[in-house]
Amino acid sequence: MIVIGVDVHKHSLSAVAVDEVGRQLDCIETSDGEELISWSKRVGRRRLWALEDCRHVTRGLERTLERQRQHLVRVPPRLTAPERRRGRVRGKSDLIDALAIARAALREPLLDSPRPEEARLRELKLLVDHRDDLVDERRRCQQRLRWHLHELDPSLRVPLGALDRTVWLERLSRQLTRHQQTTQVRIARQLLARCRSLSRSIGELDRELQAQTTTLAPRLLELPGCAALTAAKLLCEIGPIDRFRSDAQLARHAGVAPLDASSGKHQRHRLDRGGNRQLNCALHRIAVTQGRVHPPAKAYLERKQAEGKTRREALRCLKRQLARTVYTTLKSELLLT
């Protein structure tokens, strides 16, 4: 089989074809996907395409290859650096990167491939990311608005979280209307209107995410402490659950599985600070919530603390158990569809 490694950029495509032992056969640099496919037909009939997993730039080429019914895999960027160091050619170029991608695909037999259900989860991820952007923008507006309100009236006390609520926005709007309409008051009113508009948009997104998560994974919403936003974050960060062969793989991907740090007679584990931090954060929210309101989780945390673990260490153990629960829940959803 011929493996074709492709280094994709916004306006260029660099590809290198290698045989089963990693020897370079041919290479090409182009900007046209159709020309790339025509070149590949001259290289060999049995082809495996290996693309660096940077989906914001490779998505167009992936669609082209899928229309041509080509077999392709995604190579994580962290796997290409060791292959570049092993190569005989020093330096770094697009063709050197493409060669490293192809050889990494040869060395790693269990790489991820595009799946049909990714389209639905991509729509969900776009909504979640857009909501996060709006929440960040609203927070910045609220911070600037508080600064102006304090300068206009130092005696005014606005509680934490009040600027998220319509009743407080209306109350502040009436107060600003009664002020002398200086430049600062006008800016504060504009910020207030922007906060109101952003809150309305965020509320609409919340309702849309609730509907989509109920359709995609209703059983995930039954997990204590997992509301619609957290469920949506889990779904879009995990992706198709069948790309993980076990809950241990999912836990490692989320960074909630402890790393072995043993040496000689000393057997110990340490915290994994890697992994998908957005997914780790979602599991942490569920763990903290369950630790407050879910009796089995509270009993589990108390048992771990009785063993000598701190509260934070016990929460990490709970997050590992939650990774298993999320994995089995999504697997059962997949079997039902």
Buried (B, 14 or more C-beta within 10 A) or exposed (E): EBBBBBBBEEEEBBBBBBBEEBEBBBBBBBEEBEEBBEBBEEBBEEBBBBBBBBBEEBBEBBEBBEEBEBEBBBBEEEBBEEBBEEBEEEEEEBBBBBBBBBBBBBBEEEBBEBEEBBEBBBEBBEBBEEBBEBBEBBBEBBEBBBEBBEEBEEEEEBEEEBBBEEEBBEEBBEBBEEBEEEEBBEEBBEBBEBBBEBBEBBEEBBEBBBEBBEEBBEEBBEBEBBBBBBBBBBBBBBBBBEBBEEBBBBBBBBBBBBEEEEEEEEEEEEEBEEBBEBBBBBBBBBBBBBBEEBEEBBEBBEEBEEEEBEEEBBBBBBBBBBBBBBBEBBBEBEEEE
